[in-house]
Amino acid sequence: MTALGEQAASVSAADFRQAMGHFATGVTVVTSVTADGSPAGTTANAITSLSLDPPLVLVCLDLASLTLQAIRQHGAFTVNVLGEPQRELSVNFARRGFAAAWDGVPHRSGRTGSPRIQGALAVLDCTVEAQLPGGDHEIIVGRVRAAEVTGDGAPLVYWRGSYASLDR
Ligand SMILES: Cc1cc2nc3c(=O)[nH]c(=O)nc-3n(C[C@H](O)[C@H](O)[C@H](O)COP(=O)(O)O)c2cc1C
């Protein structure tokens, strides 16, 4: 490694988190289906649009994520963009484990079979186009098969480790 590379590698996780925390994002729940047909989902903000033609998004998921396992085997996922009133859903799907998270969460299957959560501002049904290494995460590139605006109102925002509102 070069001297510059060594310097870069010495950045602490805390400094990295704190600096990146200033990058305000929306919040999504990325959903898929497990091998036994149960719904799976995780809160995710490491997501971005990637390409318009073809329409691609990318999602970065922790290698330990159970939802990542489900996406790998199902080959598809849905991005549910959360609205401000859905803060509890974000907290709910930030807990590891499938079963309890879905109690009382109204949803139905989207174009690729992955759950669309009722009340989301927008949904994007995707098939897995590519899987790339990304350190302790995996980069999932999704080909968007259906994209719909399904709600109205303010988005849920995440900034500096907390939920925030968008003052307009
Ligand atoms: C606002 C917020 C954003 C998050 N974004 C991501 C993300 O982009 N990728 C990720 O792997 N985990 C992210 N997480 C953490 C996961 O939601 C959490 O680890 C979850 O327990 C994983 O669940 P699973 O193992 O059932 O998939 C985020 C958590 C919060 C609260």
The ligand as a Gaussian input file, in Angstrom:
#p B3LYP/6-31G(d) Opt

LIG

0 1
 C      -31.816000       4.920000       8.744000
 C      -31.155000       3.565000       8.591000
 C      -30.551000       3.258000       7.391000
 C      -29.922000       2.017000       7.196000
 N      -29.346000       1.740000       5.985000
 C      -28.770000       0.539000       5.786000
 C      -28.217000       0.226000       4.514000
 O      -28.256000       1.026000       3.578000
 N      -27.649000      -1.002000       4.352000
 C      -27.610000      -1.932000       5.369000
 O      -27.072000      -3.031000       5.163000
 N      -28.135000      -1.658000       6.590000
 C      -28.730000      -0.460000       6.813000
 N      -29.295000      -0.176000       8.021000
 C      -29.220000      -1.198000       9.085000
 C      -30.219000      -2.350000       8.870000
 O      -31.552000      -1.849000       8.725000
 C      -30.178000      -3.326000      10.062000
 O      -28.857000      -3.842000      10.182000
 C      -31.160000      -4.478000       9.950000
 O      -31.186000      -5.131000      11.197000
 C      -30.813000      -5.548000       8.897000
 O      -31.869000      -6.472000       8.892000
 P      -31.782000      -7.893000       8.173000
 O      -30.568000      -8.621000       8.691000
 O      -33.064000      -8.582000       8.589000
 O      -31.707000      -7.660000       6.693000
 C      -29.916000       1.053000       8.248000
 C      -30.544000       1.378000       9.463000
 C      -31.148000       2.613000       9.635000
 C      -31.831000       2.932000      10.947000

